[in-house]
């Protein structure tokens, strides 16, 4: 959470939730449009990504896997992000 001493903590928590949800929206956009630049920007360089039981690895390996995986399985696809519960 990005604490700001001039902002009430409840507002700070809501803004942090919005930042998280916006990342999820950007992820959907990146995968649906096969935008590796946007997809790469969403993950720390040294992160580990676990994508259900289909993939586990670092960011570079995920970027090499994600779009070919979708292209191999689907003619078209859409990601929907709804009903989020985010505990801060």
C-alpha positions in Angstrom: 0.0 0.0 0.0 1.3 3.5 -0.9 0.9 5.3 2.4 0.4 9.1 2.2 0.4 11.0 5.5 -1.9 13.7 4.0 -4.6 11.2 3.0 -6.9 9.2 5.3 -6.0 5.5 5.5 -9.5 4.4 4.2 -9.0 6.5 1.1 -5.5 5.2 0.7 -6.8 1.6 0.9 -9.4 2.3 -1.8 -6.9 3.8 -4.1 -4.6 0.8 -3.6 -7.6 -1.5 -4.5 -8.2 0.5 -7.6 -4.5 0.2 -8.6 -4.8 -3.6 -8.2 -8.0 -3.8 -10.2 -6.5 -1.6 -13.0 -3.5 -4.0 -13.2 -6.0 -6.8 -13.7 -7.8 -4.8 -16.5 -4.4 -4.2 -18.1 -3.6 -7.9 -17.9 -6.8 -8.8 -19.7 -6.1 -6.2 -22.4 -2.5 -7.4 -22.8 -3.5 -11.0 -23.2 -6.5 -10.4 -25.4 -4.5 -8.1 -27.7 -1.3 -10.2 -27.5 0.5 -7.1 -26.3 3.8 -8.4 -24.9 5.1 -4.9 -24.0 2.0 -4.2 -21.8 2.1 -7.8 -20.4 5.7 -7.4 -19.5 5.1 -4.1 -17.7 2.6 -5.8 -15.3 5.1 -8.1 -13.6 8.3 -7.5 -11.6 11.4 -8.6 -13.5 12.2 -11.2 -10.8 8.7 -12.5 -10.2 7.4 -16.1 -10.3 4.2 -16.6 -12.1 1.9 -19.6 -11.4 -0.9 -19.8 -13.9 -3.2 -22.4 -12.5 -1.6 -25.8 -13.3 -0.6 -24.8 -16.8 2.5 -22.7 -16.2 5.0 -21.9 -13.5 8.1 -19.8 -14.1 9.6 -16.4 -14.4 8.4 -13.4 -16.3 10.5 -14.1 -19.5 9.3 -17.7 -19.7 5.7 -16.5 -19.1 5.9 -13.9 -21.9 7.2 -16.7 -24.2 4.4 -19.0 -23.2 1.2 -16.8 -22.7 0.4 -15.7 -26.3 1.3 -19.0 -28.0 -0.7 -20.8 -25.4 -3.8 -18.8 -26.2 -3.2 -18.8 -30.0 -2.9 -22.6 -29.9 -6.2 -23.2 -28.1 -8.5 -20.4 -29.2 -9.6 -18.7 -32.4 -10.9 -15.8 -30.3 -10.8 -15.1 -26.6 -11.8 -12.5 -24.0 -10.9 -12.2 -20.4 -13.5 -10.8 -18.0 -12.6 -9.5 -14.6 -15.5 -9.2 -12.3 -16.5 -9.4 -8.6 -13.2 -8.7 -7.0 -12.6 -8.9 -3.2 -9.3 -7.3 -2.3 -8.2 -7.2 1.3 -5.7 -4.6 2.2 
